[in-house]
Amino acid sequence: MATQAVNRVTVEITVTLGKSIMPVRQLLKMGRGAVIDLDARHEDECWIYANEELIARGEIMIVGDRVGVSITRMMSQLQV
C-alpha cells in the first residue's frame, strides 16, 4: 500500500544550464533554431532543482541521441 502512495507523488525536476537576460521584444523576434547565449561555459556544472528547490549540481551527458544529467554533488541546506 505504501508503494502505491509513493507512485502517486509528483516531483518536477528542472535543470538550469545557464542564464541570459534579454528584452521580451528580442525574445519574441526569435524563430525556431535561434541560439540564446548563456552566462555559462561548457565545462560549468548545471543546477538541478526538485520542485523549485536546489538539490544538486551536475554535468550534462550526451549518450547517442539522448541528453541527460550526471549528478556530481548533492546540496545540503548549508551549501546553498
N, C-alpha and C positions, 0 to 999 in steps of 0.2 A: 504494500500500500504506500509506503514512503517513497518508493521508486516512482510511482505514478505521479506523486506530488512534485517531485524534483523535475520530472519530464515536462511539467506544465510551466515551469519558471522560465521567463523570457529575459535574456540579457542582451543588450545592444552593445556590440563591440565596434569601436571606432579606432582607426589607425590614422595618425596625423604624420605626414611626411615632412611638411614644412608649411610656412605661411606666406601670404602675399597680401599686400594692401593695394587696392585699385578702386577707382570711382565706379559706381554702378553703370554709368553710361559706357565705360570701356568694356565692362563685363558683358553688357547687352550686345555690343558690336561683335563679340567673338562668335565665330562659327564652329562647326564641327571640326575637330582636329586641331583647334587652336592650342598653343602652348602657353602655359602660365608659369612665369619664373617664380620659384620659391626661394626662401631665405636659407635653404639647406643644401649641403653638398651631398654627393652620392655616398660618401663614407659615414655620414652622420646617422645616428640612431633615430628611429621613428618613435613616436609616443603612442602607447596603447591604452585606450580608455574602456572601461566597462560601465555602462550607464552613466557616462559623463564624468567618471572618477578615474584619475590616472592610476593605473595598476602596474604598468611595466614599461620597459624600453625594449626595443628590438631592432632587428635588421631585416630589410626586405630581401626575400629569396625568390628567385625565378627558377622553376623546375618545369622544363618543357614549355607548354603554353599557359601554365598556371603561375599566379603570383601569390606568395604567402609571406608570413612574418615569422621569424625565428626570435623567440624571447631571449634577450641577453641578460636582463636583470629585472627582478621584481622590486616594486617600490613599497616601502613601508610608509606609514603616515609621517615619520620623522624625515624621510628622504625627500619628500615632495618639496 
